[in-house]
Amino acid sequence: MLTVFTCFVAIITGLFCTLVLLAIFRKALPALPISIGFGVMFYFLTRIFFMPFIVTLQMAQVFI
């Protein structure tokens, strides 16, 4: 479920980046490639770096 949430945040971040680029270049830009790129990147970064941290905290019974 954590990776789903981070992918959602990535899609919103991609939308924001598209809006910023729209303001800079003042022409229509596709929003989907940026959001997909961020989504894939956030998914793998979460799986590689954040999930082992969460598992370690679970094994030590540390709740945040």
PQR file of N, CA, C, O and H, with PARSE charges and radii, in Angstrom:
ATOM      1  N   MET A   1       0.820  -1.191   0.000 -0.4000 1.5000
ATOM      2  CA  MET A   1       0.000   0.000   0.000 -0.0000 2.0000
ATOM      3  C   MET A   1       0.866   1.258   0.000  0.5500 1.7000
ATOM      4  O   MET A   1       0.466   2.300  -0.519 -0.5500 1.4000
ATOM      5  N   LEU A   2       2.035   1.149   0.577 -0.4000 1.5000
ATOM      6  CA  LEU A   2       2.940   2.298   0.622 -0.0000 2.0000
ATOM      7  C   LEU A   2       3.389   2.705  -0.766  0.5500 1.7000
ATOM      8  O   LEU A   2       3.477   3.896  -1.066 -0.5500 1.4000
ATOM      9  H   LEU A   2       2.360   0.303   0.999  0.4000 1.0000
ATOM     10  N   THR A   3       3.674   1.730  -1.618 -0.4000 1.5000
ATOM     11  CA  THR A   3       4.121   2.053  -2.968 -0.0000 2.0000
ATOM     12  C   THR A   3       2.994   2.691  -3.782  0.5500 1.7000
ATOM     13  O   THR A   3       3.256   3.536  -4.638 -0.5500 1.4000
ATOM     14  H   THR A   3       3.603   0.762  -1.374  0.4000 1.0000
ATOM     15  N   VAL A   4       1.759   2.302  -3.528 -0.4000 1.5000
ATOM     16  CA  VAL A   4       0.620   2.917  -4.215 -0.0000 2.0000
ATOM     17  C   VAL A   4       0.516   4.389  -3.830  0.5500 1.7000
ATOM     18  O   VAL A   4       0.289   5.242  -4.688 -0.5500 1.4000
ATOM     19  H   VAL A   4       1.546   1.616  -2.832  0.4000 1.0000
ATOM     20  N   PHE A   5       0.680   4.686  -2.557 -0.4000 1.5000
ATOM     21  CA  PHE A   5       0.617   6.070  -2.097 -0.0000 2.0000
ATOM     22  C   PHE A   5       1.749   6.905  -2.696  0.5500 1.7000
ATOM     23  O   PHE A   5       1.523   8.043  -3.108 -0.5500 1.4000
ATOM     24  H   PHE A   5       0.864   3.993  -1.860  0.4000 1.0000
ATOM     25  N   THR A   6       2.955   6.357  -2.746 -0.4000 1.5000
ATOM     26  CA  THR A   6       4.068   7.125  -3.309 -0.0000 2.0000
ATOM     27  C   THR A   6       3.890   7.333  -4.809  0.5500 1.7000
ATOM     28  O   THR A   6       4.297   8.368  -5.337 -0.5500 1.4000
ATOM     29  H   THR A   6       3.139   5.433  -2.411  0.4000 1.0000
ATOM     30  N   CYS A   7       3.288   6.367  -5.503 -0.4000 1.5000
ATOM     31  CA  CYS A   7       3.004   6.556  -6.931 -0.0000 2.0000
ATOM     32  C   CYS A   7       1.958   7.651  -7.125  0.5500 1.7000
ATOM     33  O   CYS A   7       2.046   8.427  -8.076 -0.5500 1.4000
ATOM     34  H   CYS A   7       2.957   5.527  -5.073  0.4000 1.0000
ATOM     35  N   PHE A   8       0.974   7.721  -6.239 -0.4000 1.5000
ATOM     36  CA  PHE A   8      -0.011   8.803  -6.303 -0.0000 2.0000
ATOM     37  C   PHE A   8       0.669  10.159  -6.129  0.5500 1.7000
ATOM     38  O   PHE A   8       0.382  11.102  -6.865 -0.5500 1.4000
ATOM     39  H   PHE A   8       0.902   7.090  -5.467  0.4000 1.0000
ATOM     40  N   VAL A   9       1.565  10.250  -5.158 -0.4000 1.5000
ATOM     41  CA  VAL A   9       2.314  11.501  -4.941 -0.0000 2.0000
ATOM     42  C   VAL A   9       3.159  11.826  -6.175  0.5500 1.7000
ATOM     43  O   VAL A   9       3.287  12.993  -6.545 -0.5500 1.4000
ATOM     44  H   VAL A   9       1.798   9.483  -4.560  0.4000 1.0000
ATOM     45  N   ALA A  10       3.724  10.821  -6.800 -0.4000 1.5000
ATOM     46  CA  ALA A  10       4.536  11.028  -8.000 -0.0000 2.0000
ATOM     47  C   ALA A  10       3.695  11.564  -9.149  0.5500 1.7000
ATOM     48  O   ALA A  10       4.150  12.433  -9.892 -0.5500 1.4000
ATOM     49  H   ALA A  10       3.619   9.873  -6.499  0.4000 1.0000
ATOM     50  N   ILE A  11       2.490  11.065  -9.303 -0.4000 1.5000
ATOM     51  CA  ILE A  11       1.616  11.537 -10.379 -0.0000 2.0000
ATOM     52  C   ILE A  11       1.227  12.989 -10.149  0.5500 1.7000
ATOM     53  O   ILE A  11       1.199  13.781 -11.090 -0.5500 1.4000
ATOM     54  H   ILE A  11       2.120  10.359  -8.699  0.4000 1.0000
ATOM     55  N   ILE A  12       0.931  13.340  -8.915 -0.4000 1.5000
ATOM     56  CA  ILE A  12       0.612  14.734  -8.601 -0.0000 2.0000
ATOM     57  C   ILE A  12       1.838  15.626  -8.833  0.5500 1.7000
ATOM     58  O   ILE A  12       1.703  16.747  -9.323 -0.5500 1.4000
ATOM     59  H   ILE A  12       0.955  12.696  -8.150  0.4000 1.0000
ATOM     60  N   THR A  13       3.026  15.135  -8.484 -0.4000 1.5000
ATOM     61  CA  THR A  13       4.261  15.880  -8.728 -0.0000 2.0000
ATOM     62  C   THR A  13       4.486  16.074 -10.225  0.5500 1.7000
ATOM     63  O   THR A  13       4.892  17.154 -10.652 -0.5500 1.4000
ATOM     64  H   THR A  13       3.136  14.224  -8.086  0.4000 1.0000
ATOM     65  N   GLY A  14       4.228  15.047 -11.023 -0.4000 1.5000
ATOM     66  CA  GLY A  14       4.351  15.159 -12.466 -0.0000 2.0000
ATOM     67  C   GLY A  14       3.388  16.180 -13.043  0.5500 1.7000
ATOM     68  O   GLY A  14       3.747  16.928 -13.953 -0.5500 1.4000
ATOM     69  H   GLY A  14       3.898  14.169 -10.676  0.4000 1.0000
ATOM     70  N   LEU A  15       2.182  16.220 -12.529 -0.4000 1.5000
ATOM     71  CA  LEU A  15       1.208  17.216 -12.962 -0.0000 2.0000
ATOM     72  C   LEU A  15       1.699  18.618 -12.629  0.5500 1.7000
ATOM     73  O   LEU A  15       1.586  19.528 -13.450 -0.5500 1.4000
ATOM     74  H   LEU A  15       1.890  15.613 -11.790  0.4000 1.0000
ATOM     75  N   PHE A  16       2.239  18.794 -11.437 -0.4000 1.5000
ATOM     76  CA  PHE A  16       2.765  20.097 -11.033 -0.0000 2.0000
ATOM     77  C   PHE A  16       3.926  20.517 -11.930  0.5500 1.7000
ATOM     78  O   PHE A  16       4.009  21.675 -12.341 -0.5500 1.4000
ATOM     79  H   PHE A  16       2.331  18.055 -10.770  0.4000 1.0000
ATOM     80  N   CYS A  17       4.826  19.577 -12.233 -0.4000 1.5000
ATOM     81  CA  CYS A  17       5.955  19.895 -13.120 -0.0000 2.0000
ATOM     82  C   CYS A  17       5.472  20.279 -14.510  0.5500 1.7000
ATOM     83  O   CYS A  17       6.031  21.177 -15.140 -0.5500 1.4000
ATOM     84  H   CYS A  17       4.759  18.636 -11.899  0.4000 1.0000
ATOM     85  N   THR A  18       4.442  19.605 -14.985 -0.4000 1.5000
ATOM     86  CA  THR A  18       3.872  19.943 -16.287 -0.0000 2.0000
ATOM     87  C   THR A  18       3.289  21.348 -16.276  0.5500 1.7000
ATOM     88  O   THR A  18       3.451  22.094 -17.241 -0.5500 1.4000
ATOM     89  H   THR A  18       3.989  18.876 -14.473  0.4000 1.0000
ATOM     90  N   LEU A  19       2.620  21.711 -15.204 -0.4000 1.5000
ATOM     91  CA  LEU A  19       2.058  23.064 -15.107 -0.0000 2.0000
ATOM     92  C   LEU A  19       3.155  24.127 -15.046  0.5500 1.7000
ATOM     93  O   LEU A  19       3.013  25.203 -15.627 -0.5500 1.4000
ATOM     94  H   LEU A  19       2.488  21.105 -14.420  0.4000 1.0000
ATOM     95  N   VAL A  20       4.239  23.827 -14.348 -0.4000 1.5000
ATOM     96  CA  VAL A  20       5.367  24.761 -14.296 -0.0000 2.0000
ATOM     97  C   VAL A  20       5.986  24.932 -15.679  0.5500 1.7000
ATOM     98  O   VAL A  20       6.277  26.049 -16.106 -0.5500 1.4000
ATOM     99  H   VAL A  20       4.354  22.953 -13.875  0.4000 1.0000
ATOM    100  N   LEU A  21       6.186  23.809 -16.375 -0.4000 1.5000
ATOM    101  CA  LEU A  21       6.738  23.879 -17.728 -0.0000 2.0000
ATOM    102  C   LEU A  21       5.791  24.583 -18.684  0.5500 1.7000
ATOM    103  O   LEU A  21       6.243  25.266 -19.603 -0.5500 1.4000
ATOM    104  H   LEU A  21       5.951  22.901 -16.028  0.4000 1.0000
ATOM    105  N   LEU A  22       4.498  24.433 -18.490 -0.4000 1.5000
ATOM    106  CA  LEU A  22       3.513  25.141 -19.302 -0.0000 2.0000
ATOM    107  C   LEU A  22       3.634  26.647 -19.097  0.5500 1.7000
ATOM    108  O   LEU A  22       3.524  27.417 -20.052 -0.5500 1.4000
ATOM    109  H   LEU A  22       4.131  23.879 -17.744  0.4000 1.0000
ATOM    110  N   ALA A  23       3.860  27.065 -17.862 -0.4000 1.5000
ATOM    111  CA  ALA A  23       4.021  28.489 -17.586 -0.0000 2.0000
ATOM    112  C   ALA A  23       5.315  29.027 -18.184  0.5500 1.7000
ATOM    113  O   ALA A  23       5.367  30.186 -18.595 -0.5500 1.4000
ATOM    114  H   ALA A  23       3.950  26.440 -17.087  0.4000 1.0000
ATOM    115  N   ILE A  24       6.352  28.208 -18.239 -0.4000 1.5000
ATOM    116  CA  ILE A  24       7.631  28.656 -18.775 -0.0000 2.0000
ATOM    117  C   ILE A  24       7.601  28.716 -20.306  0.5500 1.7000
ATOM    118  O   ILE A  24       7.953  29.739 -20.893 -0.5500 1.4000
ATOM    119  H   ILE A  24       6.310  27.266 -17.906  0.4000 1.0000
ATOM    120  N   PHE A  25       7.181  27.621 -20.952 -0.4000 1.5000
ATOM    121  CA  PHE A  25       7.239  27.536 -22.413 -0.0000 2.0000
ATOM    122  C   PHE A  25       6.014  28.107 -23.112  0.5500 1.7000
ATOM    123  O   PHE A  25       6.076  28.411 -24.303 -0.5500 1.4000
ATOM    124  H   PHE A  25       6.895  26.790 -20.474  0.4000 1.0000
ATOM    125  N   ARG A  26       4.915  28.257 -22.407 -0.4000 1.5000
ATOM    126  CA  ARG A  26       3.666  28.809 -22.927 -0.0000 2.0000
ATOM    127  C   ARG A  26       3.154  28.085 -24.175  0.5500 1.7000
ATOM    128  O   ARG A  26       2.661  28.712 -25.113 -0.5500 1.4000
ATOM    129  H   ARG A  26       4.865  28.010 -21.440  0.4000 1.0000
ATOM    130  N   LYS A  27       3.278  26.761 -24.168 -0.4000 1.5000
ATOM    131  CA  LYS A  27       2.666  25.946 -25.208 -0.0000 2.0000
ATOM    132  C   LYS A  27       2.213  24.628 -24.582  0.5500 1.7000
ATOM    133  O   LYS A  27       2.696  24.226 -23.524 -0.5500 1.4000
ATOM    134  H   LYS A  27       3.679  26.252 -23.406  0.4000 1.0000
ATOM    135  N   ALA A  28       1.292  23.979 -25.250 -0.4000 1.5000
ATOM    136  CA  ALA A  28       0.707  22.750 -24.713 -0.0000 2.0000
ATOM    137  C   ALA A  28       1.761  21.649 -24.613  0.5500 1.7000
ATOM    138  O   ALA A  28       2.505  21.401 -25.562 -0.5500 1.4000
ATOM    139  H   ALA A  28       0.899  24.306 -26.109  0.4000 1.0000
ATOM    140  N   LEU A  29       1.817  21.006 -23.477 -0.4000 1.5000
ATOM    141  CA  LEU A  29       2.746  19.914 -23.231 -0.0000 2.0000
ATOM    142  C   LEU A  29       1.974  18.680 -22.784  0.5500 1.7000
ATOM    143  O   LEU A  29       0.959  18.810 -22.100 -0.5500 1.4000
ATOM    144  H   LEU A  29       1.213  21.207 -22.706  0.4000 1.0000
ATOM    145  N   PRO A  30       2.424  17.500 -23.151 -0.5600 1.5000
ATOM    146  CA  PRO A  30       1.748  16.287 -22.658  0.2800 2.0000
ATOM    147  C   PRO A  30       2.079  16.053 -21.181  0.5500 1.7000
ATOM    148  O   PRO A  30       3.246  16.070 -20.789 -0.5500 1.4000
ATOM    149  N   ALA A  31       1.061  15.840 -20.381 -0.4000 1.5000
ATOM    150  CA  ALA A  31       1.260  15.664 -18.942 -0.0000 2.0000
ATOM    151  C   ALA A  31       1.613  14.222 -18.585  0.5500 1.7000
ATOM    152  O   ALA A  31       2.287  13.977 -17.584 -0.5500 1.4000
ATOM    153  H   ALA A  31       0.113  15.826 -20.699  0.4000 1.0000
ATOM    154  N   LEU A  32       1.168  13.281 -19.389 -0.4000 1.5000
ATOM    155  CA  LEU A  32       1.304  11.884 -19.028 -0.0000 2.0000
ATOM    156  C   LEU A  32       2.744  11.375 -18.968  0.5500 1.7000
ATOM    157  O   LEU A  32       3.063  10.652 -18.024 -0.5500 1.4000
ATOM    158  H   LEU A  32       0.621  13.480 -20.202  0.4000 1.0000
ATOM    159  N   PRO A  33       3.637  11.699 -19.908 -0.5600 1.5000
ATOM    160  CA  PRO A  33       4.999  11.138 -19.829  0.2800 2.0000
ATOM    161  C   PRO A  33       5.747  11.530 -18.557  0.5500 1.7000
ATOM    162  O   PRO A  33       6.475  10.712 -17.994 -0.5500 1.4000
ATOM    163  N   ILE A  34       5.582  12.746 -18.107 -0.4000 1.5000
ATOM    164  CA  ILE A  34       6.263  13.188 -16.888 -0.0000 2.0000
ATOM    165  C   ILE A  34       5.705  12.434 -15.680  0.5500 1.7000
ATOM    166  O   ILE A  34       6.467  11.974 -14.829 -0.5500 1.4000
ATOM    167  H   ILE A  34       4.991  13.410 -18.564  0.4000 1.0000
ATOM    168  N   SER A  35       4.394  12.307 -15.604 -0.4000 1.5000
ATOM    169  CA  SER A  35       3.765  11.606 -14.483 -0.0000 2.0000
ATOM    170  C   SER A  35       4.123  10.125 -14.473  0.5500 1.7000
ATOM    171  O   SER A  35       4.379   9.556 -13.412 -0.5500 1.4000
ATOM    172  H   SER A  35       3.775  12.681 -16.295  0.4000 1.0000
ATOM    173  N   ILE A  36       4.141   9.500 -15.642 -0.4000 1.5000
ATOM    174  CA  ILE A  36       4.513   8.085 -15.711 -0.0000 2.0000
ATOM    175  C   ILE A  36       5.964   7.900 -15.294  0.5500 1.7000
ATOM    176  O   ILE A  36       6.287   6.967 -14.558 -0.5500 1.4000
ATOM    177  H   ILE A  36       3.933   9.962 -16.504  0.4000 1.0000
ATOM    178  N   GLY A  37       6.836   8.781 -15.760 -0.4000 1.5000
ATOM    179  CA  GLY A  37       8.252   8.693 -15.383 -0.0000 2.0000
ATOM    180  C   GLY A  37       8.451   8.829 -13.885  0.5500 1.7000
ATOM    181  O   GLY A  37       9.188   8.054 -13.276 -0.5500 1.4000
ATOM    182  H   GLY A  37       6.573   9.539 -16.358  0.4000 1.0000
ATOM    183  N   PHE A  38       7.790   9.819 -13.291 -0.4000 1.5000
ATOM    184  CA  PHE A  38       7.891   9.982 -11.846 -0.0000 2.0000
ATOM    185  C   PHE A  38       7.286   8.791 -11.112  0.5500 1.7000
ATOM    186  O   PHE A  38       7.835   8.341 -10.106 -0.5500 1.4000
ATOM    187  H   PHE A  38       7.191  10.449 -13.786  0.4000 1.0000
ATOM    188  N   GLY A  39       6.159   8.276 -11.605 -0.4000 1.5000
ATOM    189  CA  GLY A  39       5.514   7.129 -10.960 -0.0000 2.0000
ATOM    190  C   GLY A  39       6.406   5.903 -10.938  0.5500 1.7000
ATOM    191  O   GLY A  39       6.533   5.246  -9.905 -0.5500 1.4000
ATOM    192  H   GLY A  39       5.714   8.641 -12.422  0.4000 1.0000
ATOM    193  N   VAL A  40       7.027   5.586 -12.070 -0.4000 1.5000
ATOM    194  CA  VAL A  40       7.927   4.429 -12.138 -0.0000 2.0000
ATOM    195  C   VAL A  40       9.144   4.642 -11.247  0.5500 1.7000
ATOM    196  O   VAL A  40       9.560   3.736 -10.525 -0.5500 1.4000
ATOM    197  H   VAL A  40       6.924   6.120 -12.909  0.4000 1.0000
ATOM    198  N   MET A  41       9.709   5.842 -11.301 -0.4000 1.5000
ATOM    199  CA  MET A  41      10.891   6.141 -10.489 -0.0000 2.0000
ATOM    200  C   MET A  41      10.569   6.051  -8.988  0.5500 1.7000
ATOM    201  O   MET A  41      11.321   5.435  -8.233 -0.5500 1.4000
ATOM    202  H   MET A  41       9.371   6.578 -11.887  0.4000 1.0000
ATOM    203  N   PHE A  42       9.464   6.658  -8.556 -0.4000 1.5000
ATOM    204  CA  PHE A  42       9.091   6.627  -7.146 -0.0000 2.0000
ATOM    205  C   PHE A  42       8.790   5.205  -6.695  0.5500 1.7000
ATOM    206  O   PHE A  42       9.145   4.824  -5.579 -0.5500 1.4000
ATOM    207  H   PHE A  42       8.853   7.159  -9.169  0.4000 1.0000
ATOM    208  N   TYR A  43       8.133   4.407  -7.554 -0.4000 1.5000
ATOM    209  CA  TYR A  43       7.806   3.026  -7.197 -0.0000 2.0000
ATOM    210  C   TYR A  43       9.081   2.244  -6.889  0.5500 1.7000
ATOM    211  O   TYR A  43       9.188   1.614  -5.836 -0.5500 1.4000
ATOM    212  H   TYR A  43       7.844   4.717  -8.460  0.4000 1.0000
ATOM    213  N   PHE A  44      10.042   2.283  -7.804 -0.4000 1.5000
ATOM    214  CA  PHE A  44      11.257   1.501  -7.594 -0.0000 2.0000
ATOM    215  C   PHE A  44      12.105   2.054  -6.454  0.5500 1.7000
ATOM    216  O   PHE A  44      12.711   1.281  -5.712 -0.5500 1.4000
ATOM    217  H   PHE A  44       9.955   2.795  -8.659  0.4000 1.0000
ATOM    218  N   LEU A  45      12.160   3.363  -6.304 -0.4000 1.5000
ATOM    219  CA  LEU A  45      12.913   3.934  -5.180 -0.0000 2.0000
ATOM    220  C   LEU A  45      12.286   3.549  -3.848  0.5500 1.7000
ATOM    221  O   LEU A  45      12.996   3.285  -2.877 -0.5500 1.4000
ATOM    222  H   LEU A  45      11.668   3.991  -6.907  0.4000 1.0000
ATOM    223  N   THR A  46      10.957   3.517  -3.801 -0.4000 1.5000
ATOM    224  CA  THR A  46      10.283   3.111  -2.572 -0.0000 2.0000
ATOM    225  C   THR A  46      10.544   1.642  -2.272  0.5500 1.7000
ATOM    226  O   THR A  46      10.837   1.283  -1.131 -0.5500 1.4000
ATOM    227  H   THR A  46      10.381   3.731  -4.589  0.4000 1.0000
ATOM    228  N   ARG A  47      10.438   0.785  -3.299 -0.4000 1.5000
ATOM    229  CA  ARG A  47      10.670  -0.642  -3.102 -0.0000 2.0000
ATOM    230  C   ARG A  47      12.106  -0.938  -2.692  0.5500 1.7000
ATOM    231  O   ARG A  47      12.342  -1.832  -1.879 -0.5500 1.4000
ATOM    232  H   ARG A  47      10.200   1.077  -4.225  0.4000 1.0000
ATOM    233  N   ILE A  48      13.061  -0.208  -3.238 -0.4000 1.5000
ATOM    234  CA  ILE A  48      14.473  -0.493  -2.973 -0.0000 2.0000
ATOM    235  C   ILE A  48      14.938   0.102  -1.649  0.5500 1.7000
ATOM    236  O   ILE A  48      15.645  -0.562  -0.891 -0.5500 1.4000
ATOM    237  H   ILE A  48      12.869   0.518  -3.899  0.4000 1.0000
ATOM    238  N   PHE A  49      14.551   1.347  -1.360 -0.4000 1.5000
ATOM    239  CA  PHE A  49      15.110   2.038  -0.199 -0.0000 2.0000
ATOM    240  C   PHE A  49      14.175   2.121   1.000  0.5500 1.7000
ATOM    241  O   PHE A  49      14.625   1.979   2.137 -0.5500 1.4000
ATOM    242  H   PHE A  49      13.977   1.886  -1.976  0.4000 1.0000
ATOM    243  N   PHE A  50      12.896   2.344   0.775 -0.4000 1.5000
ATOM    244  CA  PHE A  50      12.006   2.623   1.896 -0.0000 2.0000
ATOM    245  C   PHE A  50      11.410   1.363   2.510  0.5500 1.7000
ATOM    246  O   PHE A  50      11.244   1.291   3.727 -0.5500 1.4000
ATOM    247  H   PHE A  50      12.530   2.459  -0.149  0.4000 1.0000
ATOM    248  N   MET A  51      11.088   0.371   1.689 -0.4000 1.5000
ATOM    249  CA  MET A  51      10.488  -0.851   2.224 -0.0000 2.0000
ATOM    250  C   MET A  51      11.421  -1.605   3.176  0.5500 1.7000
ATOM    251  O   MET A  51      10.946  -2.070   4.212 -0.5500 1.4000
ATOM    252  H   MET A  51      11.223   0.428   0.700  0.4000 1.0000
ATOM    253  N   PRO A  52      12.721  -1.754   2.887 -0.5600 1.5000
ATOM    254  CA  PRO A  52      13.591  -2.402   3.891  0.2800 2.0000
ATOM    255  C   PRO A  52      13.628  -1.644   5.219  0.5500 1.7000
ATOM    256  O   PRO A  52      13.726  -2.258   6.282 -0.5500 1.4000
ATOM    257  N   PHE A  53      13.551  -0.330   5.162 -0.4000 1.5000
ATOM    258  CA  PHE A  53      13.519   0.480   6.374 -0.0000 2.0000
ATOM    259  C   PHE A  53      12.256   0.188   7.181  0.5500 1.7000
ATOM    260  O   PHE A  53      12.312   0.054   8.404 -0.5500 1.4000
ATOM    261  H   PHE A  53      13.471   0.168   4.299  0.4000 1.0000
ATOM    262  N   ILE A  54      11.130   0.091   6.503 -0.4000 1.5000
ATOM    263  CA  ILE A  54       9.862  -0.201   7.166 -0.0000 2.0000
ATOM    264  C   ILE A  54       9.882  -1.603   7.775  0.5500 1.7000
ATOM    265  O   ILE A  54       9.397  -1.804   8.888 -0.5500 1.4000
ATOM    266  H   ILE A  54      11.084   0.200   5.510  0.4000 1.0000
ATOM    267  N   VAL A  55      10.440  -2.567   7.050 -0.4000 1.5000
ATOM    268  CA  VAL A  55      10.521  -3.940   7.571 -0.0000 2.0000
ATOM    269  C   VAL A  55      11.417  -3.988   8.809  0.5500 1.7000
ATOM    270  O   VAL A  55      11.099  -4.681   9.775 -0.5500 1.4000
ATOM    271  H   VAL A  55      10.835  -2.404   6.146  0.4000 1.0000
ATOM    272  N   THR A  56      12.520  -3.266   8.788 -0.4000 1.5000
ATOM    273  CA  THR A  56      13.410  -3.208   9.949 -0.0000 2.0000
ATOM    274  C   THR A  56      12.701  -2.606  11.153  0.5500 1.7000
ATOM    275  O   THR A  56      12.846  -3.100  12.271 -0.5500 1.4000
ATOM    276  H   THR A  56      12.778  -2.703   8.003  0.4000 1.0000
ATOM    277  N   LEU A  57      11.941  -1.549  10.932 -0.4000 1.5000
ATOM    278  CA  LEU A  57      11.180  -0.949  12.027 -0.0000 2.0000
ATOM    279  C   LEU A  57      10.121  -1.919  12.555  0.5500 1.7000
ATOM    280  O   LEU A  57       9.871  -1.975  13.759 -0.5500 1.4000
ATOM    281  H   LEU A  57      11.824  -1.148  10.023  0.4000 1.0000
ATOM    282  N   GLN A  58       9.501  -2.682  11.654 -0.4000 1.5000
ATOM    283  CA  GLN A  58       8.507  -3.660  12.082 -0.0000 2.0000
ATOM    284  C   GLN A  58       9.127  -4.761  12.927  0.5500 1.7000
ATOM    285  O   GLN A  58       8.549  -5.176  13.932 -0.5500 1.4000
ATOM    286  H   GLN A  58       9.704  -2.638  10.675  0.4000 1.0000
ATOM    287  N   MET A  59      10.291  -5.230  12.529 -0.4000 1.5000
ATOM    288  CA  MET A  59      10.960  -6.295  13.283 -0.0000 2.0000
ATOM    289  C   MET A  59      11.359  -5.822  14.675  0.5500 1.7000
ATOM    290  O   MET A  59      11.353  -6.605  15.625 -0.5500 1.4000
ATOM    291  H   MET A  59      10.760  -4.893  11.713  0.4000 1.0000
ATOM    292  N   ALA A  60      11.703  -4.555  14.796 -0.4000 1.5000
ATOM    293  CA  ALA A  60      12.069  -3.997  16.101 -0.0000 2.0000
ATOM    294  C   ALA A  60      10.854  -3.486  16.861  0.5500 1.7000
ATOM    295  O   ALA A  60      10.987  -2.971  17.972 -0.5500 1.4000
ATOM    296  H   ALA A  60      11.707  -3.919  14.024  0.4000 1.0000
ATOM    297  N   GLN A  61       9.675  -3.623  16.272 -0.4000 1.5000
ATOM    298  CA  GLN A  61       8.413  -3.161  16.862 -0.0000 2.0000
ATOM    299  C   GLN A  61       8.434  -1.684  17.206  0.5500 1.7000
ATOM    300  O   GLN A  61       8.010  -1.267  18.284 -0.5500 1.4000
ATOM    301  H   GLN A  61       9.567  -4.041  15.370  0.4000 1.0000
ATOM    302  N   VAL A  62       8.937  -0.908  16.266 -0.4000 1.5000
ATOM    303  CA  VAL A  62       8.939   0.546  16.399 -0.0000 2.0000
ATOM    304  C   VAL A  62       7.788   1.071  15.557  0.5500 1.7000
ATOM    305  O   VAL A  62       7.717   0.787  14.362 -0.5500 1.4000
ATOM    306  H   VAL A  62       9.281  -1.246  15.391  0.4000 1.0000
ATOM    307  N   PHE A  63       6.893   1.828  16.159 -0.4000 1.5000
ATOM    308  CA  PHE A  63       5.737   2.364  15.453 -0.0000 2.0000
ATOM    309  C   PHE A  63       5.869   3.865  15.350  0.5500 1.7000
ATOM    310  O   PHE A  63       6.156   4.552  16.330 -0.5500 1.4000
ATOM    311  H   PHE A  63       6.951   2.059  17.130  0.4000 1.0000
ATOM    312  N   ILE A  64       5.655   4.358  14.148 -0.4000 1.5000
ATOM    313  CA  ILE A  64       5.749   5.811  13.921 -0.0000 2.0000
ATOM    314  C   ILE A  64       4.364   6.363  13.697  0.5500 1.7000
ATOM    315  O   ILE A  64       4.205   7.566  13.486 -0.5500 1.4000
ATOM    316  H   ILE A  64       5.422   3.799  13.352  0.4000 1.0000
TER
END
